[in-house]
Amino acid sequence: MSSLISRGSNVLSHNSRAYGFVKRVAVNSQVRWETKVSANGDAKPHEQGSADATDPEAAAMLLLRKGVRKPEGEPPVVNDRQTVRLPVMSGVAQTTTSSRIKIPFEAQTSTSVPPLSGQASGSTTVSVTPRLTDVEEAKLEQMRAAQWETRDILSGVMKRFSAPIRYAFAYGSGVYKQTGYGGASKPMIDIIFAVSHPDHWHALNISQNRSHYSFMGTLGSNAVTFVQESLGAGVYYNPFVEIDGVLIKYGVVSIDTLSSDLLNWDTLYLAGRMHKPTLTLRRDPLMRITKQVNLTHAVRTALLMLPKNFTNEELFRAIASLSFAGDFRMKIGGENPQKVHNIVEAQMPLFKSRYGSIIEGLPNLEYIGQDLLQQDMSPMARAAMVRKMPNNFYDHLVKQGRKSGVRLPPGLGAEAINTERLVAVENISGLATKAIESIVARPALTQSIKGLLSSGLTKSVAYMYSKNSKYRSASKQK
């Protein structure tokens, strides 16, 4: 008994030291997490997902969740795809614990925006995000009122699930109206449940809601979890479920899988859906920061695909199109070909509200008119921007560059020269698009195939018929 107690105390001591180390790392070196720092130093959470990137608890949670365990006193390892940013310390030089890489320090500490490269300092610019027009303000208020109504309804639906849900959000045309659609009497609402332990969650849910599952439910929670995490994008959907008169399609995903996709763009399956307006149903501290990082990644990727000057609508269309690039359903009639246009046109005030602070906080982007933006096209600025993008996107971009004949050396420390050569390519927009397509294509295909298992043949056919009907309806409107 005494030896058991001793072993237990050693484990507790080790975990305590590990947590303390992770917390110090989270405070002193925030790994690839970026958010706007406002002029007065406070960042208020927004309904659509603003985050405080200086929250050490949220950062520590993520690092602990990813299995960080290092002896106390050992410095963090920085590889060639990690950007470490130190907190702002007035009058103190910014340094890192690694001598292998020179890591630039950035902070947006003022609402005034310096002139972009090649632009006269006296030119007229808008240093802060322009306000919404009166019409857009009125429309936004209507949308938010509808959000509250929808949230109340879906909160009641979620109470019907006994299994613990860590984080949840709703998305799609069932929550936010899109132009070009007829008024469906009972639209299906898409919901994502992020859970800590999928196997345990499915075991509880199968016991409570066996009718929600296809034949997979008979095989048990282990089989369901295997299909969820081994195929597609790590999401298991149960479609055409009616609860209290509300028709829903709910997907179950591990909170780790969701967080990793938002930060690293592993599949862009859920990260891409969260580029568009989403309705948070249950909050989680970890998701506040990862959502904001994902949105910042989306803006930077869209900038690679846009010219020097562009409109708000062009920016938001580029962002909304990311998750559809490479999706085979767009080619075979499984999705409305006008979907991106329909989303942005109907939800423009939400996009402006969602991305306003991010646009204002990026040093290489500014407003030069009410709805006109300009980005810094200098090679140095664009190369620096690419170095801040998700690891998976950077790797795919390098592959596309090599396929096109650009000489990009491999190995540690090659990132600086590689990004400079990539942004110098005339068709960098095309390379970025192909990189996104190569990320999206396989998960989108395998996730759809997985639907035959998770939904069953009958529901899968009904779902594909519904999607194809929208495609035919949109084609007639052309």
C-alpha positions in Angstrom: 0.0 0.0 0.0 2.8 2.4 0.9 4.5 1.7 -2.5 1.2 2.4 -4.3 0.8 5.7 -2.5 4.4 6.6 -3.3 3.8 5.8 -7.0 0.6 7.9 -7.1 2.3 10.9 -5.5 5.1 10.6 -8.1 2.6 10.6 -10.9 0.8 13.7 -9.5 4.1 15.5 -9.1 5.1 14.7 -12.6 1.8 15.9 -14.1 2.0 19.1 -11.9 5.5 19.9 -13.3 4.3 19.1 -16.8 1.4 21.4 -16.5 3.5 24.1 -15.0 6.0 23.8 -17.9 3.2 23.9 -20.5 1.6 26.9 -18.9 4.9 28.8 -19.0 5.4 27.8 -22.6 1.9 29.0 -23.4 2.6 32.3 -21.8 6.1 32.9 -23.1 5.8 31.5 -26.6 2.4 31.3 -28.3 2.9 28.9 -31.1 1.4 30.2 -34.4 -1.6 31.7 -32.7 -2.4 35.2 -33.8 -5.1 37.7 -33.1 -5.6 41.4 -33.3 -4.3 43.5 -30.3 -6.5 46.5 -30.0 -5.2 49.9 -29.2 -6.4 49.8 -25.6 -5.2 46.3 -25.1 -8.5 44.5 -24.5 -10.1 41.9 -26.8 -13.7 41.3 -26.3 -15.2 38.0 -27.3 -17.6 38.4 -30.2 -20.7 36.4 -30.9 -19.1 35.0 -34.0 -15.9 33.8 -32.4 -13.4 36.5 -31.4 -10.6 35.2 -29.1 -8.1 36.3 -26.6 -4.8 34.9 -27.9 -3.0 35.8 -24.6 -5.2 33.4 -22.6 -2.5 31.0 -21.1 -5.1 28.6 -19.8 -6.6 28.0 -23.2 -3.1 27.6 -24.7 -2.0 25.2 -22.0 -5.2 23.1 -22.5 -4.3 22.7 -26.2 -0.7 21.7 -25.6 -1.6 19.3 -22.8 -4.3 17.8 -25.0 -1.7 17.2 -27.7 0.4 15.2 -25.2 3.2 17.7 -24.4 5.3 16.2 -21.7 8.8 17.5 -21.2 11.1 17.5 -18.2 11.1 20.7 -16.2 13.7 23.2 -17.4 14.0 21.8 -21.0 13.4 24.5 -23.6 10.7 24.1 -26.2 11.9 22.7 -29.6 11.3 25.0 -32.5 11.2 23.4 -36.0 11.3 25.0 -39.3 7.5 25.4 -39.5 6.9 26.9 -36.0 6.6 30.6 -35.4 7.1 31.6 -31.8 5.9 35.0 -30.7 6.8 36.5 -27.4 4.5 38.8 -25.5 4.9 42.5 -25.8 7.5 43.8 -23.4 8.1 47.6 -23.6 11.8 48.4 -24.0 12.9 44.8 -23.9 14.5 43.1 -27.0 12.5 40.1 -28.3 14.5 36.9 -28.3 13.8 33.2 -28.4 15.3 30.1 -26.8 16.2 28.6 -30.1 19.3 29.7 -32.1 18.3 27.8 -35.2 15.8 30.2 -36.6 15.4 34.0 -36.6 11.9 34.6 -35.5 10.3 38.0 -36.3 8.1 39.6 -33.7 4.9 41.3 -34.7 2.3 43.2 -32.8 -0.5 45.5 -34.0 -0.5 48.0 -31.2 -2.2 50.9 -32.9 -5.3 51.5 -35.0 -3.3 53.6 -37.4 -2.1 51.6 -40.4 1.2 52.5 -42.1 1.2 53.1 -45.9 1.5 50.0 -48.0 4.5 49.4 -50.2 4.6 51.8 -53.1 1.9 54.0 -51.7 2.4 57.7 -50.8 2.2 58.4 -47.2 -0.2 61.2 -47.8 -2.7 59.2 -49.7 -6.3 58.9 -48.3 -6.9 55.6 -46.4 -9.3 54.4 -43.8 -7.3 53.3 -40.8 -10.1 51.4 -39.2 -12.8 49.1 -40.5 -15.6 51.1 -42.1 -18.9 51.0 -40.4 -21.8 49.0 -41.8 -24.3 51.0 -43.8 -27.7 51.6 -42.3 -29.3 48.9 -44.4 -26.6 46.4 -43.4 -27.0 47.3 -39.7 -30.7 46.7 -39.9 -30.2 43.5 -41.7 -27.5 42.4 -39.2 -29.9 43.1 -36.3 -32.6 40.9 -38.0 -30.1 38.1 -38.5 -29.0 38.3 -34.9 -32.6 38.2 -33.7 -33.1 35.1 -35.9 -29.9 33.6 -34.4 -31.3 33.9 -30.9 -34.5 32.3 -32.0 -32.7 29.4 -33.7 -30.4 29.0 -30.7 -33.3 28.7 -28.3 -34.8 26.0 -30.5 -31.6 24.1 -30.9 -30.7 24.4 -27.2 -33.9 22.5 -26.5 -32.9 19.9 -29.1 -29.5 19.5 -27.4 -31.1 18.8 -24.0 -32.4 15.6 -25.5 -28.9 14.2 -25.6 -27.6 12.7 -22.4 -24.1 12.1 -23.6 -21.8 15.0 -22.7 -21.1 17.6 -25.5 -18.0 19.7 -25.1 -18.6 22.2 -27.9 -21.4 22.6 -30.5 -22.2 24.8 -33.4 -24.8 24.9 -36.2 -24.1 25.9 -39.8 -25.5 25.8 -43.3 -28.6 27.0 -45.1 -30.8 25.6 -42.3 -29.4 28.3 -40.0 -28.5 31.1 -42.3 -30.6 31.9 -45.4 -29.0 31.7 -48.8 -30.2 33.4 -52.0 -31.3 31.3 -54.9 -33.3 28.8 -52.8 -37.0 28.2 -52.7 -38.7 28.3 -49.3 -38.3 24.7 -47.9 -41.0 24.1 -45.4 -38.7 22.0 -43.1 -35.0 22.6 -43.9 -32.6 20.2 -42.2 -30.2 21.9 -39.8 -26.6 20.9 -39.7 -25.0 20.6 -36.2 -21.6 19.6 -35.1 -21.0 18.1 -31.6 -17.4 18.1 -30.5 -16.8 15.6 -27.7 -13.9 14.6 -25.5 -14.2 10.8 -25.9 -16.1 9.7 -29.1 -16.2 6.0 -28.1 -17.8 6.7 -24.7 -20.1 9.3 -26.3 -21.4 6.9 -29.0 -21.9 4.2 -26.4 -24.2 6.5 -24.3 -26.0 7.8 -27.4 -26.6 4.4 -29.0 -28.1 3.3 -25.7 -30.4 6.4 -25.6 -31.0 7.0 -29.4 -30.5 3.8 -31.2 -32.9 4.9 -34.0 -30.5 7.7 -35.0 -28.0 5.2 -36.2 -27.9 3.0 -39.3 -26.9 -0.7 -39.0 -23.6 0.6 -37.6 -25.4 1.1 -34.3 -25.9 -2.7 -34.0 -22.1 -3.2 -34.3 -21.5 -1.0 -31.2 -19.7 2.1 -30.3 -16.2 0.7 -31.1 -17.2 0.1 -34.7 -18.9 3.5 -35.0 -15.8 5.3 -33.5 -13.5 3.3 -35.9 -15.5 4.5 -38.9 -15.6 8.0 -37.6 -11.9 8.4 -37.0 -10.4 6.1 -39.7 -12.3 7.4 -42.7 -12.9 10.8 -44.1 -12.4 13.9 -42.0 -13.0 12.4 -38.6 -16.8 13.2 -38.4 -19.6 10.8 -38.0 -23.0 12.1 -39.2 -26.5 11.0 -38.3 -28.8 12.7 -40.8 -32.6 13.0 -41.0 -33.1 12.9 -37.2 -36.3 14.6 -36.0 -36.3 15.9 -32.4 -39.3 17.9 -31.1 -40.4 18.7 -34.7 -36.9 19.9 -35.7 -35.1 18.0 -38.5 -31.4 17.9 -37.9 -28.2 16.2 -39.2 -25.7 16.0 -36.4 -22.1 15.2 -36.8 -19.8 13.9 -33.9 -16.1 14.8 -33.9 -13.3 14.6 -31.4 -12.5 18.0 -29.9 -8.8 17.2 -30.7 -9.6 16.5 -34.4 -11.6 19.7 -34.7 -8.9 21.8 -33.0 -6.2 20.4 -35.1 -8.1 21.0 -38.3 -8.7 24.7 -37.3 -5.1 25.2 -36.5 -3.3 23.1 -39.1 -5.9 22.6 -41.9 -5.5 18.8 -41.8 -8.5 18.3 -44.0 -10.3 21.7 -44.2 -13.5 19.8 -43.8 -14.8 21.5 -40.6 -12.3 24.4 -40.7 -13.7 25.3 -44.1 -17.3 25.2 -42.9 -16.3 27.5 -40.0 -15.0 30.1 -42.5 -18.6 30.9 -43.1 -21.0 32.2 -40.4 -21.7 29.6 -37.8 -24.0 29.7 -34.7 -22.4 28.6 -31.5 -24.7 26.5 -29.3 -22.2 25.5 -26.6 -19.0 27.3 -25.8 -15.5 26.0 -24.9 -12.5 28.1 -23.9 -10.2 26.3 -26.2 -12.3 27.0 -29.3 -12.3 30.7 -28.8 -8.7 31.0 -29.9 -8.6 28.2 -32.5 -11.6 29.6 -34.3 -9.9 33.0 -34.6 -6.7 31.5 -35.9 -8.7 29.6 -38.5 -10.4 32.8 -39.7 -7.0 34.6 -39.9 -5.6 31.7 -42.0 -8.6 32.0 -44.3 -8.0 35.8 -44.9 -4.3 35.3 -45.7 -5.0 32.4 -48.1 -7.6 34.5 -49.9 -5.1 37.3 -50.2 -2.8 35.0 -52.3 -5.7 34.5 -54.7 -6.6 38.2 -55.1 -5.0 41.2 -56.8 -3.7 44.3 -55.1 -7.1 46.1 -54.9 -10.3 44.2 -54.4 -13.8 44.6 -52.8 -15.2 43.1 -49.6 -17.4 40.8 -51.7 -14.4 39.5 -53.6 -12.6 38.8 -50.4 -15.5 37.0 -48.8 -16.2 35.0 -52.0 -12.5 33.8 -52.0 -12.8 32.8 -48.3 -16.2 31.0 -48.8 -14.9 29.1 -51.8 -11.9 27.5 -50.0 -13.9 24.5 -48.6 -15.5 23.8 -52.0 -12.2 23.7 -53.9 -11.5 20.2 -54.9 -14.8 18.9 -53.6 -16.0 16.3 -56.2 -19.6 17.1 -55.4 -19.2 20.5 -57.1 -18.3 18.6 -60.4 -21.0 15.9 -60.4 -24.0 17.9 -59.4 -23.9 17.1 -55.7 -23.8 20.8 -54.7 -25.4 24.0 -56.0 -22.8 25.6 -58.4 -23.9 29.0 -57.2 -23.5 28.1 -53.5 -20.6 30.5 -52.8 -22.4 33.4 -54.4 -25.6 32.6 -52.6 -23.9 32.4 -49.2 -21.9 35.7 -49.5 -24.8 37.7 -51.1 -27.2 36.8 -48.4 -24.8 36.9 -45.4 -22.6 39.9 -46.3 -23.3 41.8 -42.9 -22.4 38.6 -41.0 -19.1 38.3 -43.0 -18.2 41.9 -42.3 -18.9 41.5 -38.6 -17.0 38.3 -38.5 -13.9 39.4 -40.3 -13.8 43.1 -39.5 -11.4 43.0 -36.6 -9.1 40.5 -38.4 -8.9 42.7 -41.5 -8.1 45.7 -39.3 -5.4 43.9 -37.4 -3.4 42.6 -40.4 -0.5 44.9 -41.2 -0.4 44.0 -44.9 -4.1 44.8 -45.5 -6.1 48.0 -45.2 -9.3 49.8 -46.4 -8.9 52.5 -49.0 -12.6 53.1 -49.3 -15.9 52.0 -47.9 -15.8 48.5 -49.4 -12.4 48.6 -51.2 -9.3 47.0 -49.8 -5.7 47.0 -50.7 -3.0 44.5 -49.8 0.8 44.9 -49.7 2.1 43.1 -52.8 5.8 43.5 -52.0 7.6 40.1 -52.1 8.8 40.5 -48.5 5.3 41.1 -47.1 3.7 38.3 -49.1 6.5 35.8 -48.2 6.1 36.7 -44.5 2.4 36.1 -44.9 2.9 32.6 -46.4 5.2 31.7 -43.5 2.4 32.3 -41.1 0.0 29.9 -42.9 -0.9 26.4 -41.7 1.8 23.8 -42.0 -0.4 21.5 -44.2 -1.2 24.3 -46.6 2.5 25.4 -46.8 3.6 21.8 -47.6 1.0 21.4 -50.3 1.9 24.8 -51.8 5.6 23.8 -51.9 4.6 20.6 -53.7 2.6 22.5 -56.3 5.5 24.9 -56.7 7.9 22.1 -57.5 5.4 20.6 -59.9 5.3 23.9 -61.8 9.1 23.9 -62.0 10.0 26.3 -59.2 13.3 25.3 -57.5 12.5 24.9 -53.8 15.2 23.3 -51.7 14.1 20.8 -49.0 15.3 20.6 -45.4 15.4 22.7 -42.2 15.8 26.4 -42.7 14.6 26.5 -46.4 11.3 28.1 -45.6 12.5 31.7 -46.0 13.9 31.2 -49.5 11.0 28.9 -50.5 8.4 31.4 -49.6 10.2 34.2 -51.4 10.4 32.1 -54.6 6.8 31.0 -54.4 5.4 34.5 -54.1 7.5 35.6 -57.0 5.7 33.1 -59.3 3.3 34.9 -61.6 0.6 32.2 -61.1 0.8 32.1 -57.3 -3.0 32.4 -57.2 -3.3 29.2 -59.2 -0.7 27.4 -57.1 -2.6 28.4 -53.9 -5.9 27.1 -55.4 -4.3 23.8 -56.3 -2.8 23.5 -52.9 -6.3 23.9 -51.3 -7.8 21.5 -53.8 -5.2 18.8 -52.9 -6.1 19.2 -49.2 -9.9 19.1 -49.7 -10.3 16.5 -52.4 -9.5 13.2 -50.6 -11.3 13.9 -47.3 -14.4 15.2 -49.1 -14.6 12.0 -51.2 -14.0 9.6 -48.4 -16.3 11.4 -46.0 -19.1 11.1 -48.6 -18.4 7.4 -49.1 -18.5 7.0 -45.3 -22.0 8.3 -45.4 -23.1 5.0 -46.9 -22.0 3.4 -43.6 -23.0 6.1 -41.1 -26.3 7.0 -42.8 -27.4 3.8 -44.4 -28.3 3.4 -48.1 -31.8 4.8 -47.9 -30.9 8.0 -46.1 -27.8 8.4 -48.2 -29.9 8.3 -51.4 -32.4 10.7 -50.0 -29.6 13.1 -49.0 -27.9 12.9 -52.4 -31.3 13.4 -54.2 -31.9 16.6 -52.0 -28.5 18.0 -53.0 -29.0 17.2 -56.7 -32.4 18.9 -56.6 -30.7 22.1 -55.5 -28.2 21.7 -58.3 -30.9 21.3 -60.9 -32.8 24.2 -59.5 -29.8 26.5 -59.6 -28.9 25.4 -63.2 -32.3 26.4 -64.4 -31.8 29.9 -63.0 -28.7 30.5 -65.0 
